[in-house]
Amino acid sequence: MQSSELNPIYQQAIDAAIEAGKVIMQYYLGDLHPEKKSDGSPVTEADKHSSRVIRGYLEQTNIPIIDEEIHNSDYQTRRNWTQCWLVDPLDGTMEFIRNSDEFSVNIALIDNNKPIFGLIASPVQQYMMFGGPEIGVFEWHYEKENEIHAVDKTTANGGICRVISSKSHGSGEVQTFCENLRKNHANVELYKRGSALKFIDLVKNHAQFYPRFGPTMEWDIAAGQAILSSAGGEVNSMQSGKPLSYNKTNLVNPHFIAKSASV
């Protein structure tokens, strides 16, 4: 695929993520002076700067924006939106502060409560995966400017059932989930990874399950769901068994299980 073939709205999001990544890398490995938000989570100037850059691009689409780092419109306003952007300008801030490379930029386009396009970009790896039901799923290493490839979803896993979980948010329930899997799978492995990069592992079948028993926000997961579902996977609420929906009254996600297409 050539970038010129993309929907211009999707291209605007891709350009935003690339520029945001450049900004983030200006702060990477530096003296960050993180602050605490009202919910106790950390925020850095890199998060805020990335947010400003992304909004500068997305505002040109005339589609309203929900962004982790701004005061978002209340539901009485949002309920009338048929489309909106969901933006996490720096997902995995705790990993970023620890000088890990496991953080990402996440952008998703929501249409009638469903994610129809999403991208997850790694500023350190100079890599992006993006997709949606209309276009399929693609990956792009930035140094190969004109080589955007469809993702191979048939990667073998060697007969191992891998469960991926958060590095920063542990849960004993994940261990129980693994024990239950071992009743039907001989080889079950658990490993941890920061940020929405976990969804890239699911798409590529490096992991088969991502159970999340702790709280996440809509901007954490929407891009991953758009990509994974377009690759044949699922992101379903543990309570209802249905795909997660977005631009809800409350922007907190229910507990969920994400599955690769191989499950």
C-alpha positions in Angstrom: 0.0 0.0 0.0 1.1 3.5 -0.7 0.2 6.3 1.7 -1.5 8.1 -1.1 -4.1 5.3 -1.2 -5.3 5.9 2.4 -8.4 7.8 3.4 -7.2 11.4 4.0 -8.7 11.4 7.5 -6.7 8.2 8.4 -3.6 9.8 6.9 -4.1 12.8 9.1 -4.0 10.6 12.2 -0.9 8.8 10.9 0.9 12.1 10.3 -0.2 13.2 13.8 1.3 10.1 15.4 4.6 10.5 13.6 5.0 14.1 14.7 4.0 13.3 18.2 6.6 10.5 18.3 9.3 13.0 17.3 8.2 15.3 20.2 8.2 12.4 22.7 11.7 11.4 21.7 12.9 14.9 22.6 12.1 14.0 26.2 13.0 10.3 26.2 15.8 9.4 28.7 15.8 13.0 29.9 14.9 14.5 33.3 11.2 14.3 33.2 9.9 15.7 36.5 6.6 13.7 36.4 3.5 15.1 38.1 0.5 13.3 39.5 -3.0 13.7 38.0 -6.1 13.8 40.1 -6.5 10.0 39.7 -2.9 9.4 40.9 -1.5 8.4 37.5 1.7 10.1 36.3 1.9 12.7 33.6 5.0 14.4 32.0 5.5 17.3 29.7 6.0 14.7 26.9 2.4 13.6 27.4 1.1 17.1 27.3 3.3 18.2 24.3 2.3 15.1 22.3 -1.3 15.9 23.0 -1.0 19.4 21.7 0.7 18.1 18.5 -1.9 15.5 17.8 -4.9 17.8 18.4 -3.3 20.3 16.0 -3.6 17.7 13.3 -6.9 16.1 14.2 -8.7 19.4 14.6 -8.3 19.9 10.9 -10.7 16.9 10.3 -13.5 18.7 12.1 -14.2 15.6 14.1 -14.4 16.1 17.9 -11.6 14.8 20.1 -11.5 12.9 23.4 -8.0 13.1 24.7 -6.5 11.7 27.9 -4.7 15.0 28.6 -7.5 17.5 28.2 -10.7 18.4 30.0 -13.2 16.5 27.7 -16.7 17.4 26.9 -19.4 16.0 29.2 -21.7 13.3 28.0 -24.6 15.6 27.4 -22.5 17.1 24.6 -20.7 13.9 23.5 -24.0 11.9 23.2 -24.7 13.8 20.0 -21.5 12.9 18.4 -21.7 10.3 15.6 -17.9 10.3 15.2 -15.0 11.2 17.5 -11.3 10.6 17.9 -10.0 8.8 20.9 -6.4 9.8 21.7 -3.8 8.6 24.2 -0.8 10.8 23.3 1.6 8.7 25.4 0.3 5.4 26.5 2.5 3.7 29.0 3.8 6.8 30.8 5.1 4.7 33.7 7.2 2.7 31.3 8.4 6.0 29.7 9.4 7.3 33.1 11.4 4.1 33.7 13.3 4.6 30.5 11.7 1.5 29.0 10.8 1.5 25.3 7.4 0.0 25.9 5.2 3.0 25.3 3.1 4.1 22.4 0.9 6.7 20.7 -2.7 5.5 20.3 -5.3 7.1 18.0 -8.7 5.7 17.1 -11.6 6.9 15.1 -15.0 6.0 16.6 -18.2 5.8 14.5 -21.5 5.2 16.3 -19.6 3.8 19.4 -17.5 1.4 17.3 -13.8 1.8 16.5 -13.4 2.0 12.7 -9.8 2.9 12.5 -6.9 2.7 14.9 -3.1 3.1 15.0 -0.5 2.2 17.6 2.9 3.8 17.1 6.2 3.1 18.8 8.3 6.2 18.9 11.4 4.3 19.9 11.1 1.5 17.3 9.9 4.0 14.6 7.2 1.5 13.9 3.4 1.7 13.5 0.6 -0.7 13.1 -2.8 0.6 11.9 -6.0 -0.7 10.5 -9.7 -0.9 10.4 -12.5 -3.0 8.9 -12.5 -1.1 5.6 -8.8 -1.4 4.9 -7.4 -4.4 6.9 -4.3 -4.2 9.0 -0.9 -2.8 8.0 2.5 -2.3 9.5 5.1 0.3 8.7 8.8 0.8 9.7 9.4 4.5 9.1 12.8 4.1 7.5 11.1 2.2 4.7 9.1 5.2 3.6 7.1 3.7 0.8 6.8 0.2 2.2 3.5 -0.2 4.1 2.8 -3.9 4.3 -0.3 -5.9 5.1 0.3 -7.8 8.4 0.8 -11.6 8.1 -1.7 -13.0 10.6 -0.6 -16.6 10.2 2.6 -16.5 12.4 3.0 -19.8 14.1 3.3 -19.9 17.9 5.0 -23.2 18.3 2.1 -24.8 20.1 2.5 -22.5 23.1 -0.4 -20.6 24.5 0.8 -17.2 25.6 -1.0 -14.8 27.9 0.2 -11.2 27.9 -0.5 -8.8 30.7 0.4 -5.3 31.9 3.9 -4.5 33.3 2.6 -1.7 35.5 -0.7 -3.1 36.7 -0.4 -6.6 38.0 -3.4 -8.9 39.0 -3.7 -12.2 40.8 -6.7 -12.8 38.6 -4.3 -13.1 35.6 -2.6 -16.0 37.4 -5.9 -17.7 37.9 -6.8 -17.1 34.3 -3.6 -18.9 33.3 -4.3 -21.8 35.7 -7.7 -22.3 34.1 -6.1 -22.3 30.6 -3.7 -25.0 31.7 -6.6 -27.3 32.1 -6.9 -27.4 28.3 -3.4 -26.3 27.1 -0.2 -28.1 28.0 2.1 -25.1 27.4 0.8 -21.8 28.9 3.2 -19.0 29.3 2.7 -15.6 30.9 4.7 -12.5 30.0 4.3 -8.8 30.5 4.5 -5.8 28.2 3.8 -2.2 28.6 1.1 -0.1 26.8 -1.1 -0.9 23.8 1.9 -2.6 22.2 0.3 -5.8 23.6 -2.2 -5.6 20.8 0.5 -5.8 18.2 1.6 -9.1 19.8 -1.9 -10.4 19.6 -2.3 -9.4 15.9 1.0 -11.2 15.1 0.0 -14.2 17.2 3.0 -13.8 19.5 0.3 -13.9 22.2 -3.1 -15.4 22.2 -4.9 -13.8 25.2 -4.8 -10.5 27.0 -7.1 -10.5 30.0 -7.5 -7.2 31.8 -9.1 -7.3 35.2 -8.0 -3.7 36.2 -9.4 -0.4 35.0 -8.5 1.0 31.6 -9.9 4.1 29.8 -11.4 4.2 26.3 -8.3 5.8 24.8 -6.1 3.0 26.1 -7.9 0.3 24.2 -9.9 1.7 21.2 -7.0 1.7 18.7 -6.0 -1.8 19.7 -9.6 -3.1 19.3 -9.9 -1.5 15.8 -6.7 -3.2 14.7 -7.2 -6.6 16.4 -10.8 -7.0 15.3 -9.8 -6.2 11.7 -7.2 -9.0 11.9 -9.9 -11.5 13.1 -9.4 -11.2 16.8 -11.7 -10.0 19.5 -11.9 -7.6 22.4 -14.9 -8.5 24.5 -16.3 -7.4 27.9 -16.0 -10.1 30.5 -19.4 -9.2 31.8 -21.4 -9.1 28.6 -19.3 -11.1 26.2 -19.8 -8.3 23.6 -17.2 -6.1 22.0 -16.3 -3.0 23.9 -18.1 0.2 22.9 -16.9 3.8 23.1 -17.9 7.3 23.8 -20.0 6.0 26.7 -21.4 8.0 29.6 -18.4 6.8 31.6 -15.1 6.6 29.7 -13.9 3.7 31.9 -13.8 0.3 30.1 -15.2 -2.8 31.7 -12.9 -5.7 32.4 -12.2 -7.5 29.1 -10.5 -10.3 27.3 -8.7 -9.7 24.0 -8.0 -12.7 21.9 -5.9 -13.3 18.8 -7.4 -14.6 15.6 -5.9 -18.0 16.3 -8.0 -18.7 19.4 
